[in-house]
Structures are given as C-alpha cells and as structure tokens.
Amino acid sequence: MSAEDFYSELPSFTDFSTVGVLDEYRPVPDDWHVLAADIVRSTDAVAAGRYKEVNMVGASVIAAVLNRIGRDHAPFVFGGDGAMLVVPAQDVAAAREALAGVVDLARQVMELELRAATIPVSHLRALGGDVRLRKYQLSPGNHLAMIIGDGLAIADRILKSPDEVAPFAVAVEKTALPPLDGLSCRWEPLPAREGHIVSLILKPAGGKTLPGVMADIATRLGYNPLADDARTRLADKSRLRFRFPPSGLRYEVLLGSAKNHVGGWVRALIECVAFVISFVTGWRIGPFDPKRYMKELSLNTDHRKVGDSLQLVLDLTPEQLSAVESHLSDAYAAGELVYGLHVSDSALMTCFVEDIGNSRHIHFVDGANGGLSVAAAEFKQRQARLDEAKIGQESA
C-alpha cells in the first residue's frame, strides 16, 4: 500500500472488545504529520458554562480538515476541547490552511483561543513516541481510528510548550474561512438514564494490559464496556431529544455561516423543519431516510475510542459509579493504571454529516460540563505523580 493510501486501505475490525490486541496496530508512515489543536484555558470556558461552544470548536477542527482533504485519508480523535488528526505528507499544507481557518474563526466568532500545530511523526518518534493505529468500523463506510504509541501524548505536550511548539505552530495570516459543511449541533443533551454520565480516561500501567484492566472493571459494572452491549450506547432513540429550534443551533450558524448569518439561519431552520416532518411521519425527504438514519446514529458515535489512552463515556448507576471509582483509586495506588474521571447528568453530541444519502456521518459524544476535557486534566495530574514516583525510586 502507498504511504498516502495507508489509512484508506487499512483493514478494519468490527469487534471493539479486541481493541486491546496491540499486535494488530500498524505504524503510520514516517512522513505523516500529527495535527494537534486544543482550546487555551478551556477550564475557564467550562466554568463559564460554555462547554457546548468548546465542543463545537473541537469538532470544527475535524470537520474542516476532513472536508478539505477527504475523510478516508485522515484518522482523527476528538478530545472535547480539541482534536488530533494524522495526515499524509501531501495533505499537510491543505490541512494547515483549514486548521488556520478554524483558529481564526474560533477567535473572531466564538472568542475562544485555539492553539494548533502540525508535528512530523518522525519528530515524535525521535522523542521516543510512536503513532500506530487500527481502524474500527462503526457501520459500513464509517470508521474511527484507534491510536497508540504515546505519539499523541507527546504532541499534546509539545502543543502546550511555547518553546517546543514554535517550529510547528500553525500561523494565522490571511486565512480563508474553513470548510465546515456538515457540522451541526441539533440534538439536545442526552440525559443520564441510570443516574450519571461518566467520562472516563484510563491507561494500563505496571505491566497490566487493557483486557486485564477492563476485565476488573467489568466485574464492578456487571458488563464489559468494550463488548457490543446495548448498555454502552448513548445515542439510542429513547434518549434522543429534538426541540425547535435546537438550543445549539446558534453555534452551528455562527461557525458555519460566518459570512452570511441570515442565510445560515434560514437554511438551518428549513433543514430543521424538514427533519421534524420526516422524523414524525417516517417519510423520506430528499436523501434523508429517518429510519435508516436513526439506526445508524446509535452506532456512529465515538463514545468508545483509543487515543493513546482508552476514552469512554458511560451511563452508570450510583452503585456502579461508586464501585468503579473505588476500584480505580485502588488500582492507581497499586500502580496498575492511570485514570481521569468526570461525572455529569447528561452528555453532549455534536454531529458531522458528510453525506447523509450515502450514510456517511459521525457523532462526537462528550460528557456535559467538562467531560473528557476535565477527565484528561485529572489523568495528566495522576500520570505526572506516577512519573515522579518512578524517578524517585530509580534515583534512590
């Protein structure tokens, strides 16, 4: 397979419970780049109640790049307050332009500062990391990348270091508006049915494996979150809520129709009316088939993924949450894993619909009020303490 077609030609897998089989991950070509972006002071935005806006900007990074270079070529991971993509060498320039457009748009329209960089995979490998991936099929034509090797973690560190990021930072000069077609925010928050929406990030340590870690957690939950179990799905029909007009429609129009807000509002409202008619009657309107779409929607979400660490968004009872928190705390103290966790009463969903007629759509799911962003900050704090303890042991 050619370097530029590495991801599109990579075989996919359909059993998520095998995500921890490390031998199945393949290294991306050395001349590829990691595109890293996240919102500066996202915790302040979360505290101000702006996490839906934060989510929209993070999803905009993915939408803009994929619209520019093609979805089949670039694996991506949504992180709540940002995103990571891995792109072939020949697409780096176009991807940088799209990314610069999102940086500029986020600042001017949303008043959020998005930092962004494109970092060569070869550089990450020189620093001791790697970028290896598998391709998980959500439904035919829709995939999520599972990425391991600590390359993304190193890219995140570089992104947040003014000195390290300087050679790779995305410059924002005379940028064009980014292509955000298909980015939407029309579903209301998904309520917790069991009691708590839990955003969990974890990574095995001390010789433990992901299957072993998850087997321990499964005994506390009564099911394995990696298995194809209905209890792992958040975007099922019973939980989906649509209001007219959608409460998040303003953010969609602000980002996607920056040059013509009036036109953007008119188009979005017409689409919402058509959706309501189709949803209520079951009629197909244009390329939109409501029955097929709803079935695919429950599958095409990223509530389970690997971006150097396992990231899950789960709906847990108070008893399950208590049992899992107790186990995670004990396992971390024993050096078996590192984790970060955030609890809310609902989940947020942001959509990227590339081609509804051909069932090409993906839905980014995150816990409300901080979700994966807060969990990631907690994860990094615990990882730092673990690293400090190891250095202390080695020097003793």
Order of alpha helices (4+ residues) and beta strands (2+ residues): beta-beta-beta-alpha-alpha-beta-beta-alpha-beta-alpha-beta-beta-alpha-alpha-beta-beta-beta-alpha-alpha-alpha-alpha-beta-beta-alpha-beta-beta-beta-alpha
